[in-house]
Amino acid sequence: MADITFYELPGCPFCAKVRTKLDDLDLEYDTIEVPRSHGERTQVEEVSGQTGVPVISDEAHDVEGMAESDDIVEYLEETYGGA
């Protein structure tokens, strides 16, 4: 099981942005696809306190329920970019 868990909705452009960054950095991650209905997104709501996606959790760095694609991409670059 990977340290990073990525909550996404297929077809979501913001999720695609995060997935691209995860893949560009060659990171191992687990994906959880959330239901289309916000009312059924209990799993991501428990982690992040909201039903929007994308959301990531990163056990290796005690990050739980980070939302907002720009924030996630910036976090991934700063944490794993190695520049």
N, C-alpha and C positions, 0 to 999 in steps of 0.2 A: 504494500500500500504506500502510495506517494505521500509526502508531507503536504503538498498543495492539493486542495480540493476546489474545483471550479464549478460553480453553479451557473448554468446557461439555458437559454431557450434557442433551439435551432432556428436559424433565419434572422436572429437578432443582430443588427449591425454592430452594436456596442459589444456584444459577446464575441463577435468575430474579431474585433479589434484586440480584445484580450487574448483570445486563442492564438492569434497571429504572433503576439509578443511572447507568449509561453513557448510556442513552437520555434520562434526565432532564437530564443535563448536556450533551446534544446532542454527544457525542463520537463521532468516527469511529473505528471499530475493525474488525478482522478477527476472524471467529469460526472456531474449529476445534472441530468436534464430535468428542468422544472416543468410542471404542467402549464398550458396556455392560460388557464383561468387563475387570476391572482388569488382567488379564494381558496384554491387548492394547493397553494405554494407554502404549505406549513413548514416543510423542512428548511427552506431558505429563510423563512421568517424567524424560525427558532435560532438560527445562526447569526442573522444580521439585524433582526428587529424590523425588517421591511420585506416586501414581496417583490421588489424590482430585481432585475438581473442586468449585468453580471455581478457576481459576488465571488470572492475567493476567501479561503482560509489557508493559512500557512503555519502548520504546527511547529516547524523548525524555528520560526521567529515569533511565536506567540501572537500571530495575527488571526483574528477570528471575525469573519463577517465583513470584510472590507468591500464596500460598494463603489460605484462610479468608475466607469471604464478608464477615464483619464488618470484618476488616482491609482488605480490598480496597475496600469501600464508604467506609471512613474515609479511606483513601489518596486515592481519587478525589475525595472532597469537599474534602479539604485541598489537593490539588494543582490541581484544575480547578474548584472551586466558586466561586472568585472573590469570596467574601464579604468 
